[in-house]
Amino acid sequence: MRSGLRELCGGLREVRDGLREVRSGPREVRGGLREVRSGLQEVRSGLQEMRSVHRDLSGGLREVRSGLREVSGGLREVRSGTREVRGGLREVRGGHREVRSGPREVRGGLREVSGGLREVRRGLREVSGGLREVRGGLGEMRSGLRELSGGLREVRGGLREVRSGPREVRGGLREVRGGLREVRSGLREVSGGLREVRSGLREVSGGLREVSVGLREVRGELREVRSGLREVRGELREVRSGLREGSGGLREVSGGLREVRSGLREVSGGLREVRGGLQEVRSGTREVMGGLREVTCGLREVRGGLREVRSGLREVSGSLREVSGGLREVRSGLREVSVGLREVRGGLQEVRSGTREVRGGLREVTCGLREVRSGLRKVSGGLREVRGGLREVRSGP
């Protein structure tokens, strides 16, 4: 009997030890749940940071849209200026036939136009660089989403392991489900932000297409300007040839006048001998005077043509000044676009920093989940030992 009582006391002691281990198991589970809750709080903070980043992205997209609107307004102004330039070119074509000099101002205007085109090309290069950076940021966002999906898969695996636990573990699972719902809502918001980013990129591509179309129109108008300048040069060559012919005619008239003077001298010498030839000489002098009058009328017409040429050159200089003003406006618009691109770059840098922080939080969450898994494995091992001890206790009596 004493030996039986001793065995019963030893069995009771083992039962007490098993109960103590069973009580310590929920404590470890509670500690794991606390760690899971802290991980969920970190995930929530990461989601809040992602929301703030998406807000910054939406603000940057709004600024990009406003910049595109300003660029479209500048393009409209450029188109209106090109229309005015076309009207001026038509007027120039109508009045350049009488132009004789003044291609220096035209060359200066062409140099200004070429400088404006160079600046436009530089602006397009900056825009392409900004698009490349945006694409890099999108790639980083995609990689971050892939990491989030991997973390969610790990969380799902941990949840499957946690589902086999006690009631407290189920309550923790409910909290984890709420956190997962928040994570899903955050991911939905992230997907919405990505959609907004894609729509903004589409708008940017449309604006670039409009810019390319405007550049093509400007190139066509420049070709028309070059053709008009070629016509003006041809007309100038014709005018110069006409002036050369007029100068040759004047030389011939001066030679004729010299011959008339010599003839008059001969006639004055022959008047003394021949009095009957005076009538013929008088008639010849009258014809010469009529020719001189015609020459004076031609010179007056030449002076009027020169005045018209000067007025046409003044109009051309005014149109070139307007073109230079339009180019200055285009330069200011390109500067504003470069400022907007710099702001977009700053936003992308902030997004990259936010993604790095999110990655760090995910790494911490994965570490916590690994610790939870190890704790659950320990708990499951302890429960198995407790079950074995209970079976031994039951089989003992």
Secondary structure by P-SEA (a helix, b strand, c coil): caaaaaaaaaaaaaaaaaaaaaaaaaaaaaaaaaaaaaaaaaaaaaaaaaaaaaaaaaaaaaaaaaaaaaaaaaaaaaaaaaaaaaaaaaaaaaccccccccaaaaaaaaaaaaaaaaaaaaaaaaaaaaaaaaaaaaaaaaaaaaaaaaaaaaaaaaaaaaccccaaaaaaaaaaaaaaaaaaaaaaaaaaaaaaaaaaaaaaaaaaaaaaaaaaaaaaaaaaaaaaaaaaaaaaaaaaaaaaaaaaaaaaaaaaaaaaaaaaaaaaaaccccccaaaaaaaaaaaaaaaaaaaaaaaaaaaaaaaaaaaaaaaaaaaaaaaaaaaaaaaaaaaaaaaaaaaaaaaaaaaaaaaaaaaaaaaaaaaaaaaaaaaaaaaaaaaaaaaaaaaaaaaac
